[in-house]
Amino acid sequence: MLSLIDISLWHWAAFTTFVLLALAADLGLFHRSGHEVRFREALGWTAVWAACAFVFAFLVAPAVVPGWDRAAAATFTTGYLVELSLSMDNVFVMAVIFSYFGVPKAWQHRLLFWGILGALVMRGLMIWLGTELIQRVHWMLYLFGAFLLLTGCKMLFVGGDDEAPDLSRNPVVRLVRRLFPVTDRFDGERFTTRVDGRLALTPLALVLVVVETTDVIFALDSIPAIFGITVEPFLVFTSNVFAILGLRSLYFVLASAMGYFRYLKTGLSLVLVFIGAKMIFEDFLKRRLGDDLRYISLGVVLGLILLSIAASLAVSFWKPGGKEPRSP
């Protein structure tokens, strides 16, 4: 744990305020009216959120957080890259969800806004629970490491199910339909509507529930992964938040171009294997490498991600008849 970092209640309050103001400005100012987010606009917002993360790590935090040094910034950056990379796996699933329910493209950004707002709350609770478990039961760190190692190996050697899931059989969808009346038609961007005087959920509300549930499932991989980088709660939470904030724009960048990233899953698998092994041998590696372990971790994670993306793009664009990505 990075005990040299002195985090007070003021730091938590200030960061939470920044997140709320950023979300309010995003929805109320820049995306007040629903519209289809084009590739160029999404790419610009992805760059903006990434810039915010790095400005926070290398300029803001060192100025306001006692003990935040270059090692802490490197740790934050590693956690941010890991969380953002693992979040890319969400893109395919969200694209399938939106396609299955026929969500108009003009409404997808607003839907992702509310989905990510809920994800921030749930991730915060999971980070708090994970931190408490590790502080009270240290061997949980090794259990998380073994879980990530096995998950990474399974993804690497066994592979995943790339077929689109049948959401009609999704237990969450079936449960919501059983508990609440759900209409078959959208009512604009509303989550509820009235049918014959009775309040009912719209399909957009059902999509929101599925998106939130999907995020919880993906967090079962990403939360243990960030604890493999650091167990400092403030670093874990801030890196997670910046990754989630950038996920909305990243979705629109990658949704129509996922075919180009055929080796990304291999890269993410190797990242999980590396982090899992690092968690298991953490004590030994710290004795041998000391603070250099943070910079080595950053280099390995960044190298694996960039290598998988470069290999994917090289193969895609060298393939005869390749096409440019279309706007999602």
Residue, then its C-alpha position, 0 to 999 in steps of 0.5 A: m500500500l502507498s502509505l506515503i500518500d496522505i488522503s483526507l476526506w477533502h480529497w475524496a469530496a473534491f474528486t467526487t465534486f469534479v466527477l459530478l460537475a463533469l457529468a452534469a456539464d457533459l449531459g446538460l451542456f455538451h449533449r443536451s439534445g440527443h443526437e447520433v455521435r459520429f466517429r470524429e466527435a467520439l474520437g475527440w471526446t475520447a482524447v479529452w477524457a484521456a487528457c483529463a486523466f493524465v492532467f490529474a495524475f501528473l499536474v493536479a494530484p502532485a499539487v494537492v495530494p501530499g506524497w503523490d510523486r512520480a511513482a504514484a503517477a505511474t501507478f495511477t497510469t498503469g491502473y487507468l490503462v488496465e481498467l480502460s483496456l478491460s472496459m473495451d471488452n464491454v464495447f462488443v456486449m453493449a453493441v449487441i445489447f443496443s442492436y437487440f433492443g433496437v435502440p436508436k443511435a441518437w439515444q445511445h449516448r444519454l443511455l450510456f450516461w445513466g448506465i455509467l452513473g450507476a456503474l460509478v456507484m457500484r464500482g465504488l461499493m465494490i472497491w470499498l468491499g475489496t479494500e476492506l477484505i484485503q486489509r483484513v484478510h491479506w491472503m485475499l490478494y493471492l486469491f484475486g491473483a489466482f483468479l486473474l491468472l486462471t481467467g487470463c489463461k482461459m481467455l488465452f487458450v480456451g477462448g470466449d464465446d464470440e456469438a451474440p447472446d440470446l437476450s430473450r433468455n437473459p435472467v435479468v430481462r426475464l425477472v424485470r418483465r415478470l416484476f414490472p409491466v414493460t411496453d414493446r415501444f419506446d417513448g422517446e428517451r423516457f424510461t417510464t410511460r403510461v399505458d391505459g393509465r398504468l405506469a410501465l417501463t419502456p424498453l429503454a429502461l430494460v436496456l439500462v438494467v441489462v447494461e448495469t448488470t453487464d458492468v457488474i459482471f465485467a467488474l468481477d475481472s477489472i476490480p481484482a485486476i486494479f488491486g494487482i496494481t495497487v491497494e490504495p483506495f484513492l488510486v484504485f477509485t480515481s483510475n477506475v472513474f477516469a476509465i469509466l468516464g472515457l468508456r462512453s466516447l470510446y464505445f462510439v469510436l470502437a463499436s463499428a471498428m471492433g473487427y480491426f482489433r482481432y488480437l486485442k482479446t489476446g493482449l488483454s488475456l496476457v495482461l490478466v495473466f501478468i497481473g495475476a502472477k504479479m499479485i501472487f509473487e508480489d512480496f518476492l518481486k518487491r524485495r527484488l525490484g522495490d519501487d521499480l516494480r511500478y514502472i516495470s508493470l506500467g511498461v509491460v501493460l502498455g507494451l502488451i496493449l499497444l502490441s496487440i492493437a498494432a498487430s490487429l491493425a497491421v493484419s486488418f489493413w494488409k488484408p485485401g479488400g479491407k475497409e475503413p471503419r464506418s461511423p457507429 
